[in-house]
Amino acid sequence: MNRREALKRAAALAAAALARPTGAGAQGAPSGGTLRFFPGFTSARVKTSGAEINLVHAGSGPPVLLLHGAPQTHISWRLVAPELAKSHTVIVPDLRGYGDSSKPSDTTDHGNYSKRAMALDQVEVMKHFGFDRFPVVGHDRGGRVGHRLALDHPDKVTKLAVLDIVPTYYLYTHVTLEFIQAYFHWFNYVRAAPGPEEQLKAQYEAQRAKASTEVQQEYMRVYTDPANVHGMCEDYRASASIDLKHDEESWSRKVQCPLLTLWGLKGPMGRLYDVLAIWKERGVNVTGKGLPAGHNLQEDAPADVLAELRAFL
């Protein structure tokens, strides 16, 4: 099935699916405002050729780059990063469009929110810290950035771990009703602005009043910011447009470095897909396993994720 046919089929199936709005968003505050979640870390802002990336970092060993998913920010790694920093130099950024990183202007092709642009940000972030080669660990959208990073910059990525995803191009060319029902936001967020943004803003404003923990309050701080909500929607719009073009062009290439895939046994990814088999088609050296967690592995089962990453790294 080609991309046009896949998206046409997706639209038809979406019309029949029950709309199940899911999470989204992200916002901004003074750099360093999240250090309470990362003991011993330092905050920084790094200007790249296309954005300004907010991050925290710590450690003095070999490098590792941790990338978050949507709608989260870098604090999704708060239960894993401090432990990894005991043996590695750990760099934990907000992707462009998320958290306290900058929100580049819109383009008609959504190119400023393409995974290619996000991947280049991270190459430049790591170079800022003196690392030309490094492993990448990405959850959700961060895993998609990591996949693109390994394809576009194979000389930079020494190892790649992707958490609870299969490749974007695979999903959009294997659309089923079950996929749409489990991941309705993939189709909801790609609608033209401001419809999805207004829906998400109202949803998160209602949730913000119920936030009772520091982590919930921090997430709601970012989720209710209009710029972050729009940035996340642009990320999804890019995935259904310019990212698919890039994926088509590079689909014959495989990830050359060791690739680890982890997925949640309590979430839909492992239920709907043979995750390991799909990734084995996309890399030359692929291992993986399911973990006793939902979609947000590093928050639901941090000890399991940490153990797997330590062994892999």
C-alpha positions, 0 to 999 in steps of 0.5 A: 500500500503506498502512502496516498492509499494508506492515508485515504484508507485511514481517513475512511476508517477514522470516520467509523472509529469512536473518537477517543481523545488522548494526551497532548501538549507541553509548555515553558518556564525558566530553564532549570525549573525542573531540577527538583526532579533531577538531583545533581543535574545542571540545566542548560539551553543549547542553540541549534541551527533551527531551535533552542533546546532546553535540557538537563545533564549530569555525569562524567562517563560515556554519553547517552541521550534520552529523548521523551515522547508526547505529550511528555517532556524531559521529566519523563526520564526523572526515575531513570536518568539519575541512576544512569548518570552514575556511570554515564554522561546523561543528556535529557532534552526537551524536543523542539516544540515541547516543554521549554524548548523553542517553538519554530515557526510553522511551514506549509510542509511542516518541515520545522517539526519533521523528525529530520529537523528534530534529529539534527537538533540532537546531533548539534546538542551532543556536539555542544557537549563534545560528543560526536558519537553517542547512543540514543534512547527514545520513548514514543516520539523520541524513539521516532526521532532516534530512528531518523537520527540513526538513518540520517547520521549513522556515523553519530549513533553507536546504539539505538533503543526505542521504547513502545513504538514501531516505525511511523511508516509501517503504521501509516501503511498498515492502518487497521480499525484497531490501530485507529481505536487505540491511537485515535490521536494520530488522526485527530491531531493532524487536522488543520489548526486550530481545531485539535489545539482548542480541543486539547487546551480545554481538555488539559485546563480541566485536568489541571485543576485536579493535578495533586502531585509535583509531577502532575502539576509540572506536566499540566504547566506545559500541557496547558500552554498554547504554544506547546499544544500547537508544537505537538500537533505540528509534530504529528502533522509532520509525521503524516506528511513530510516524515512519510516522504523522508521515510519512503526515501530511506525505507530500503535502508536499515539501522546499522548500529545495535538496536534495542526495542522495549514495549509495554505488555499492558499497552496496545503496542504489544497487543496489536503488533509483533514489535520485535519482528517488525524492528528486525526488518528495520535493523541489522542487529535487533534485540528486544522484549516486552516489559510489565508496563503500559505505554510510558515504560520509563515511568511505569517500570523504571527499574526494568527499563534501567536494567535493560538499558544498562545491559544494552549500553 
